[in-house]
């Protein structure tokens, strides 16, 4: 039974890096639901590393830092399929090579590159594919559960994700002038991904999140992927310009009595 109404739909999934990627899990869930998935990865080296992981599905190369590669990706997809029913944008980049610095010391080049790759690429991809997207297609991006949380180790990526959320809403409005394409975001809590592993101090934050989450178990990548797949499906036709928080309830439990007790007992 096609419960997700995804059978025969064609969806482009951008951003697979490895088995831990939300993009990978979303693509797998979509395929299990009967969708035809085309993948896009950052480099030829990445394509070789994930080829066995993705099986027979087409894997194209596109580094979103280069507009000409985005245009080429759109042309390649158009050559393979008459239209896309959905697009997943699961792309982010930040340079933490020198370790975390106070936010006010963020370098201009680092910040603007992160905005370009992690946020503006949603705009450029959407624009490049506007002729290829079905009239009622769905575009989904992966964001974070709170852009208001001043997590020092996450640094400038929080305002970058805030820009992503705003861009998603603006795209929903601008595309409404000529289509019924929906734009939404999955606002995910802390996840164990290869990208997050490169953030200084992230593991400690993730372990703390496990304690704050009511079930005492961290958010799983598959759980985020399943929500992304739902938003890409016709079942979510009434959801547009929204950020759907998926944090396993962490945001309601910061004042858990046991956590408060342990914190206060550690005071000198």
C-alpha positions as a printed Julia matrix, in Angstrom:
268×3 Matrix{Float64}:
  0.0    0.0     0.0
  1.34   3.42   -0.99
  0.65   5.06    2.37
  3.03   7.96    1.73
  1.7    8.57   -1.8
  5.3    8.66   -3.01
  5.22   5.81   -5.51
  6.41   7.02   -8.88
  7.49  10.42   -7.54
 10.96  11.66   -8.52
 12.95  13.46   -5.86
 16.41  15.03   -5.9
 18.33  14.52   -2.65
 21.29  16.87   -2.19
 23.98  16.46    0.45
 24.77  12.8     1.06
 28.2   12.48    2.66
 28.07   9.02    4.21
 25.85   6.53    6.04
 25.25   9.02    8.89
 23.89  11.76    6.66
 20.28  12.84    7.1
 20.2   13.04    3.3
 21.18   9.37    3.05
 18.47   8.23    5.46
 15.87  10.42    3.76
 16.77   8.98    0.37
 16.52   5.44    1.68
 13.12   6.11    3.24
 11.88   7.7     0.01
 13.03   4.72   -2.04
 11.37   2.29    0.36
  8.16   4.29   -0.13
  8.4    3.79   -3.89
  9.95   7.09   -4.98
 12.66   7.38   -7.62
 15.61   9.2    -6.06
 18.41  11.09   -7.76
 21.32  12.02   -5.51
 23.67  14.98   -5.71
 27.0   15.03   -3.88
 29.73  17.62   -3.52
 32.61  16.07   -5.45
 33.73  13.23   -7.66
 35.62  11.77   -4.7
 32.42  11.82   -2.65
 30.54  10.11   -5.46
 33.06   7.27   -5.46
 32.85   6.91   -1.68
 29.04   6.65   -1.6
 28.46   4.73   -4.83
 28.11   1.34   -3.11
 26.01   2.94   -0.36
 23.43   4.3    -2.8
 23.14   1.28   -5.04
 21.78   1.76   -8.55
 20.37   5.25   -7.96
 21.84   8.02  -10.13
 24.51  10.06   -8.33
 25.43  13.44   -9.8
 28.14  15.88   -8.73
 27.51  19.5    -7.74
 29.54  21.77   -5.51
 27.03  24.5    -4.66
 29.8   27.05   -4.18
 29.98  27.24   -7.97
 26.87  28.55   -9.79
 27.92  26.89  -13.04
 27.82  23.49  -11.33
 24.29  24.17  -10.08
 23.21  25.04  -13.62
 24.91  21.89  -14.89
 23.11  19.8   -12.27
 19.76  21.23  -13.36
 20.56  20.4   -16.98
 21.64  16.85  -16.13
 18.49  16.2   -14.12
 16.3   17.63  -16.9
 17.94  15.22  -19.33
 17.02  12.25  -17.12
 13.5   13.07  -15.95
 10.62  15.25  -17.23
 10.05  16.83  -13.82
 10.91  16.7   -10.13
  8.27  16.18   -7.47
 10.59  17.14   -4.65
 13.99  18.43   -3.67
 15.82  17.88   -0.39
 18.47  20.45    0.56
 20.66  18.92    3.25
 23.81  20.99    2.77
 25.84  22.88    5.33
 29.43  23.98    5.82
 31.37  25.91    8.45
 35.09  26.33    9.01
 36.12  25.49   12.57
 39.75  24.69   11.81
 41.09  27.15   14.39
 38.61  26.09   17.05
 35.69  28.11   18.41
 36.1   31.85   18.81
 33.76  34.39   20.43
 31.0   35.23   17.98
 32.11  38.86   17.67
 35.47  37.62   16.36
 33.93  35.64   13.51
 35.84  36.21   10.29
 34.01  37.82    7.4
 35.21  35.25    4.88
 34.22  32.29    7.06
 30.77  33.73    7.76
 29.98  34.61    4.16
 31.17  31.24    2.88
 28.94  29.49    5.41
 25.98  31.64    4.31
 26.66  30.85    0.67
 26.96  27.08    1.12
 24.47  26.49    3.94
 21.79  29.06    3.1
 21.99  30.77   -0.28
 22.47  27.43   -2.02
 18.81  26.74   -1.23
 17.91  29.86   -3.21
 20.2   29.1    -6.14
 19.13  25.45   -6.36
 15.45  26.38   -6.21
 15.89  29.01   -8.91
 17.85  26.65  -11.14
 15.15  23.97  -10.86
 12.05  26.18  -11.05
 11.25  24.98  -14.58
 11.85  21.35  -13.64
  9.79  21.28  -10.44
  6.23  20.01  -10.71
  3.64  22.67  -10.04
  2.86  21.15   -6.63
  6.38  19.97   -5.79
  7.87  20.1    -2.31
 11.25  21.55   -1.33
 12.61  20.7     2.1
 15.75  21.94    3.85
 17.4   20.7     7.04
 17.71  23.38    9.7
 18.17  23.35   13.5
 15.66  23.24   16.33
 16.46  26.71   17.65
 18.31  29.58   16.02
 17.83  31.57   19.24
 20.05  29.26   21.31
 23.41  30.96   21.78
 25.46  27.77   21.77
 29.04  29.01   21.85
 30.55  25.97   20.17
 28.02  26.15   17.31
 29.12  29.73   16.75
 28.06  31.58   13.64
 26.07  28.67   12.21
 23.02  29.62   14.29
 22.55  32.97   12.51
 23.31  31.22    9.22
 20.52  28.73    9.91
 18.25  31.64   10.89
 18.92  33.08    7.44
 18.11  29.66    5.96
 14.75  29.56    7.76
 13.9   33.05    6.56
 14.98  32.24    3.0
 12.75  29.17    3.03
  9.74  31.33    3.91
 10.64  33.94    1.29
 10.95  31.23   -1.38
  7.51  29.91   -0.45
  6.11  33.38   -1.06
  7.97  34.15   -4.28
  7.26  30.75   -5.86
  3.56  31.14   -5.04
  3.35  33.76   -7.81
  3.66  31.07  -10.48
  3.29  27.67   -8.79
  2.06  25.71   -5.78
  5.55  24.53   -4.8
  5.87  24.21   -1.02
  8.99  25.1     0.98
  9.53  23.78    4.49
 12.34  23.03    6.93
 12.98  20.24    9.37
 14.29  21.98   12.48
 16.38  19.17   13.91
 17.81  18.85   17.38
 21.36  17.69   18.02
 22.41  14.79   15.8
 25.4   12.5    15.48
 26.71  13.19   11.98
 30.16  13.42   10.46
 29.7   17.17   10.06
 28.79  17.68   13.72
 31.8   15.63   14.79
 34.0   18.43   13.44
 32.46  21.05   15.73
 34.64  21.6    18.82
 32.82  20.57   21.99
 29.83  19.16   20.1
 30.05  15.7    21.66
 29.62  17.18   25.15
 26.57  19.12   23.96
 25.1   15.97   22.4
 25.63  13.98   25.61
 23.94  16.77   27.58
 21.03  16.73   25.12
 20.59  13.02   25.8
 20.03  13.87   29.45
 17.59  16.7    28.71
 15.47  14.74   26.23
 12.59  13.19   28.22
 13.23   9.69   26.89
 16.95   9.99   27.83
 17.97   8.99   24.33
 19.42  11.23   21.66
 17.62  12.15   18.47
 18.29   9.69   15.68
 19.12  10.71   12.14
 16.4    8.4    10.84
 13.79  10.29   12.86
 14.69  13.55   11.16
 14.78  11.81    7.77
 11.28  10.41    8.22
  9.87  13.88    8.87
 11.74  15.21    5.83
 10.23  12.41    3.72
  6.77  13.24    5.05
  7.19  16.92    4.13
  8.3   15.86    0.65
  5.18  13.73    0.26
  1.67  14.78   -0.85
  0.49  13.97    2.69
  2.0   17.31    3.77
  0.24  19.32    1.07
 -1.21  21.71    3.67
  2.15  22.56    5.22
  4.05  25.46    3.69
  6.67  27.96    4.88
  7.04  26.13    8.19
  9.94  24.91   10.33
  8.89  21.62   11.88
 10.8   21.06   15.13
 12.09  17.52   15.63
 13.99  17.43   18.92
 12.4   14.49   20.8
 10.98  16.95   23.34
 14.28  18.46   24.47
 12.97  22.04   24.34
 10.37  21.4    27.06
 12.67  19.72   29.56
 15.56  22.05   30.38
 14.37  22.3    34.0
 14.16  18.59   34.65
 14.41  18.19   38.43
 17.17  15.61   38.29
 19.31  17.74   35.97
 18.79  20.81   38.15
 19.67  18.84   41.28
 22.88  17.46   39.77
 23.9   20.88   38.48
 23.39  22.58   41.84
 25.14  19.81   43.73
 28.26  20.42   41.61
 28.47  24.04   42.7
 31.48  24.92   44.92
